[in-house]
Amino acid sequence: MTAGAHSPALADLSEERRASVRERLAATGRAQVLDILSPASALALHAAACEANYNVVTRRGTGHVDLPSAWLASLEPGQKQALGQAIQSAATDGFQYLYDNHPVFDLVQTGQAAPIWTDLLAFLNGEAFLGLMRDLTGEPRIALADAQLTRFRPGHFLTEHDDHVEGKNRYFAYVLNLTPAWRIDWGGLLAFHSADGNVAEAFTPRFNALNLLRVPMPHSVTQVALSAGAERISVTGWLRGG
């Protein structure tokens, strides 16, 4: 893929910073790379993400469901309430999620993506970014990155999972956080689960930070509080084999 006029720019990561990330990934399988892009690039992506069209995604039964915004808007208040209650109930003891999605990778593949997202996917699959990911993770088989925009609004969540899907060749998951300011008590934390039932660690969605986690690794996104003063917007995907 060839980057265009809207392509993001990587910030300069010193060898000291790279070594720190490598060490952390080797020890725990997860790390947060702060200030991964130039500030202007991160702000431009955030502005575009705020204007993107999203579907609501969740699970029904054992499968993924996309709920178009227009369809949701057509529901009566009672229908919306019943749908929300069903989704929340399914999360009590099973894998469930509720958040907004703009499928960048799929839209680029079908030629329907806005230029900024076409350029972003080209950037994520360019040698500068993939080479950096191979360097930081020590995983030479990384050959491509897919991508989606995710937006977690108050009440949205993603319960425990480990990202492994047979045949997808996912080596690492990534989350590029785009919300300019976030408070810990707004929720939306990337929480890593330990075998003893505790939270081993949690990452706040800090602006312009790239979260990396080895697949498989049990984790969740904690529910965004009703009091949250912003939407948790990020680019997410997996670093995969070809």
Secondary structure, DSSP 4 states (H G I P E B T S, - for coil): ----TT---BPP--HHHHHHHHHHHHHHSEEEESS-B-HHHHHHHHHHHHHS--EEEEEETTEEEEE-HHHHHHS-HHHHHHHHHHHHHHTSSS--EEEEEE-HHHHHHTT-S-HHHHHHHHHHTSHHHHHHHHHHH--TT--EE--EEEEE-TT-EEEEE----TTS-EEEEEEEE--S---GGG---EEEE-TTSSEEEEE---TT-EEEEESS--EEEPPPPTT-SS-EEEEEEEEE--
